[in-house]
Amino acid sequence: MATLTVMPSGKTIEVGEGTTILAALLGAEVEIQHKCEGQAKCGSCHIFLQEGRKGVSKVSKLENEKLDSIVGVGSKSRLACQATILGTENVKIELLGFGSGL
């Protein structure tokens, strides 16, 4: 288990190993865009990984290709549907205040 902290609200969620950040957010009733239902096709679940980079799966080729097509992507950018919690450390993310990937 790892703790996922969601900014800017500061809400914390206990997340089991192997759970995507998107699934954890939806399970905790946190609103996040997810137009393609977790297929890494739309980029609408773009988030910033603020802390706990080693506690999340590495960026896949599919995710990297989608991130390359989104405006506003930085070194902390991830797709919530593709980032899986490893359970090795706590993670802090920032939800973006605009619809990314649109």
N, C-alpha and C positions, 0 to 999 in steps of 0.2 A: 504494500500500500504506500501511496505517496499523497501528499497534500498539494492540491492545485489551488493557487491563489489567483483570483480573477480581478484584474484592475480595469477600470478605476474604482469599482465598487468595493473591493477588498474582500469579497465573498470567498470562503474557502470550501473546497470539496475534497472528500477522501476518494481517491481513485485507485482501482486495482490495476495491477500489472497487465499490460496488453490491451488496455482500453484507449481508444483514440481520444484526443482532447475534445473533439466535436461530440462524441458520444457522452463524455463526462459532463459537458456543458448542457446538452439537451436533457440528460437524466436529472440534472439539478435545476431544470427549468430556467436556465440562463439563455436569454435571447441572443441568437447569432444567426446570421444569414448562412444558408446552405442549400443553394438552388439545385445542385446536381446530386444531392443525397450522398455525399461522401465519395464521389468518383474522381476527384481532382480535375474536373473538367471546367468548372466555372470560376474558381478562385474567390468566391464570395465569402469563404470562411477564413480569409487571410487575417492572421493575428501576429503580434510581436511576442517572441519568447524572451522575457526580461531576465529570468533567472532559472537555473536548473537545466542548462543545455545538455548535460550528461545524463539527465534523467528522462530524456526523450529520444526516440528513435532517430537515426540519421536521415537526412533528406534523400528521398529516392529520386531516380531519374525522372519519373513522371511528375513528381511534385516540383522538382527543379525547373522542368520545362514550363509548367504552368506559372510558377513564380516569375520566370523571365518575361512573361507576357503581361504582368500586372504593373501598373503605375504605382509608385510609392513604396516599392519593395526595398528593404535594407538587409543588413547582415543578421538581424534578429527575426526576419520574416519567416513564417511557417504557415502551412495550411492546416487548420485544426482537424480536418478530416484525415490527414495523412500522418500527423505527429502522434505517435503511440507512447503512452507512459510506460517506462521501463521499471519503475518502482525502486530505483536506486537512489533517488534524491527528490526533494520537493521541487515543485515547478511554479513559476510565477509568469502569467501571461498578461498581455494588455489587449483588450478588445478595441478595435478601431472605431472611431466615431463616424465613419462614413461607409457606404457600401462599396467595398473594394471588389475589384474584378468585374465591375459593371461596364 
